[in-house]
Amino acid sequence: MSLFQTAAVLCLVFMVMGNNNPGTTLHLKEIFIGRCWDYKEIKHKEFPLRTDVNCNDLWNDFYKAFSYQAPCDVAMEHYKEYIDLASQNVPENKGMFWSGTYDIAHEYAEAGKRFVTLEDTMIGFLANSLIWCGSGSTGANFTRCPSWTDCPLESSESFWASASREFASSVNGDVYLMLDGSRKDKPAYSKDSFFSKYELPALENVNKIVIIVKHNLDGPIKETCSNGSIIDLQEDILNRGFVFNCLDDPAAIIHLLCADDPEARECKMVNRNESYNTLLPVINSKPSRFNY
């Protein structure tokens, strides 16, 4: 292989690696502070999510948490000052969690108007979809940040773990969890999910957890409220001392899906969805999965 060909191959490899693992989002500070003002003055100028926090103080606490540090050495506790400063109380009965259902969950929540997701709070809104990691020499690494699988304490993962835990501790009343019962390569619920590891253990002032299982209009229906990993979820909820309802394809979710695909067979049927509900006493013992 000639020197020119070798250089071309190395260039291609670098480009591929850069595309798969980009560095810190360009203009991160400007985007962060701009989002903060947008949140305060436009999106949530009124209650219940209104906040008067100082945007520059928020940025300083956020940047300090990961800057000038090795990307794989940022613990959840590093974000404590930022989390404490940006924390809010979620309105009663409005908290919504999601796993594998980002788009439909946020469409259903409607930016805090119907429900409030982590990404609707100040903590999550400012960082959503951004990439960041530290550099010992320049503060932030704008060339390449590790992926979530590269190290357990990668900057973004430790942030979202901390943010998820804070969000869970701030909800109250009835809360909602939306899952995907049509996932091809993953179960609807996993012990390794953020909900299992950080959110469920942090729930406190909760009356009931409403599980919403949505399915693709074109299938497949792999898991429902009465089978698969969702049974494991129900057991985990009961073991935490909470009660639950579980709904397969509630009408409101079908309507949202059909708005995007009105010609789907399911959208022409009178009523495809069924509901599977449980109203169980608060118990800590592990029930038989065949009893409900």
Residue pairs with C-beta under 8 A, 6 or more apart in sequence:
1 9
17 144
18 143
18 144
20 147
21 144
21 145
21 146
21 147
22 131
22 144
22 145
23 131
23 133
23 140
23 141
23 142
23 143
23 144
23 145
24 131
24 132
24 133
24 140
24 141
24 142
24 145
25 31
25 130
25 131
25 132
26 142
28 130
28 132
28 140
29 59
29 63
31 130
32 58
32 59
32 62
32 126
32 127
32 130
33 55
33 56
33 59
35 125
35 126
36 53
36 55
36 58
36 59
36 122
36 126
37 55
39 51
39 122
39 125
39 126
40 50
40 51
40 52
40 53
40 55
43 111
43 112
43 125
44 50
44 51
44 112
48 89
48 91
49 88
49 91
49 112
49 116
49 120
49 121
49 122
51 86
51 88
51 122
53 85
53 86
53 122
57 85
58 82
58 85
58 86
58 122
58 126
61 81
61 82
61 85
62 79
62 82
62 126
62 127
63 139
63 140
64 81
65 74
65 78
65 79
65 81
65 82
65 159
66 74
66 78
66 132
66 133
66 134
66 140
66 155
66 159
67 134
67 135
67 139
67 140
68 134
68 135
68 136
68 139
69 78
69 134
69 136
70 134
70 136
71 133
71 134
71 141
71 145
71 146
71 151
71 154
71 155
72 146
72 150
72 151
72 152
72 153
72 154
73 153
74 134
74 153
74 154
74 155
74 158
74 159
75 153
75 158
76 158
76 159
76 161
76 162
76 165
77 162
78 158
79 158
79 159
79 162
79 163
80 162
82 123
83 123
83 162
83 163
83 166
86 121
86 122
86 123
86 126
87 123
87 166
87 170
88 121
88 122
88 123
88 170
89 170
90 116
90 121
90 167
90 170
90 171
90 172
91 116
92 172
92 173
93 172
93 173
93 174
93 175
94 112
94 115
94 116
94 171
94 173
95 115
95 116
95 167
95 170
95 171
95 172
95 173
95 175
95 176
96 105
96 108
96 109
96 115
96 116
96 117
96 175
96 176
96 177
96 178
97 117
97 118
97 168
97 175
97 176
97 177
97 178
97 195
97 199
98 105
98 106
98 117
98 177
98 178
98 179
99 177
99 178
99 179
99 180
99 188
99 189
99 190
99 193
99 194
99 195
100 179
100 180
100 183
100 186
100 188
101 178
101 179
101 180
101 214
104 178
104 214
104 253
104 256
104 257
105 117
105 178
106 117
106 119
107 256
108 114
108 115
108 178
108 252
108 253
108 256
109 115
109 116
109 117
109 120
111 120
112 120
115 176
116 171
117 124
118 124
118 163
118 164
118 167
119 125
119 128
121 167
121 170
123 163
123 166
123 167
124 163
124 167
127 159
127 160
127 163
131 145
131 156
132 140
132 145
132 155
132 156
133 140
133 141
133 145
133 146
133 154
133 155
133 156
134 140
134 141
134 155
135 141
145 154
145 155
145 156
146 154
147 154
148 154
148 156
148 157
160 194
161 194
161 197
161 198
164 194
164 195
164 198
164 199
164 202
165 198
165 199
165 201
165 202
166 202
167 199
168 198
168 199
168 200
168 201
168 202
168 203
169 202
169 203
169 204
171 203
171 205
171 206
172 204
172 205
172 206
173 205
173 206
173 207
174 206
174 207
174 208
174 209
174 210
175 203
175 206
175 208
175 209
175 210
176 209
176 210
176 212
177 195
177 209
177 210
177 211
177 212
178 212
178 213
178 214
178 253
179 188
179 189
179 211
179 212
179 213
179 214
179 230
179 233
180 188
180 213
180 214
180 215
181 188
181 213
181 214
181 215
181 221
181 222
181 223
181 224
181 228
181 230
181 248
182 214
182 215
182 216
182 219
182 220
182 221
182 222
183 222
183 223
184 220
184 222
187 223
187 228
187 229
188 213
188 222
188 223
188 228
188 229
188 230
188 233
189 195
189 196
189 229
189 230
189 232
189 233
190 196
190 229
191 197
191 232
196 233
196 236
200 236
200 237
200 240
201 240
203 209
203 240
203 242
206 242
207 243
208 242
208 243
208 244
208 245
209 237
209 242
209 243
209 244
209 245
210 244
210 245
210 246
210 247
211 225
211 230
211 233
211 234
211 244
211 245
211 246
211 247
212 247
212 250
212 253
213 223
213 224
213 225
213 230
213 246
213 247
213 248
213 249
214 249
214 253
214 257
215 221
215 248
215 249
216 257
217 257
217 258
217 261
217 264
217 265
217 266
217 267
218 264
222 228
223 229
223 230
224 230
224 248
224 276
225 246
225 247
225 248
225 276
226 276
230 246
231 289
234 244
234 246
234 278
234 289
234 292
235 286
235 287
235 289
237 243
237 244
238 244
238 280
238 283
238 284
238 286
238 287
239 284
239 286
241 282
241 283
241 284
242 282
243 278
243 279
243 280
243 281
243 282
244 278
244 280
245 277
245 278
245 279
246 276
246 277
246 278
247 275
247 276
247 277
248 273
248 274
248 275
248 276
249 272
249 273
249 274
250 273
250 275
251 273
254 266
254 267
254 272
254 273
257 264
257 267
258 264
258 266
258 267
261 267
266 272
278 292
280 287
280 292
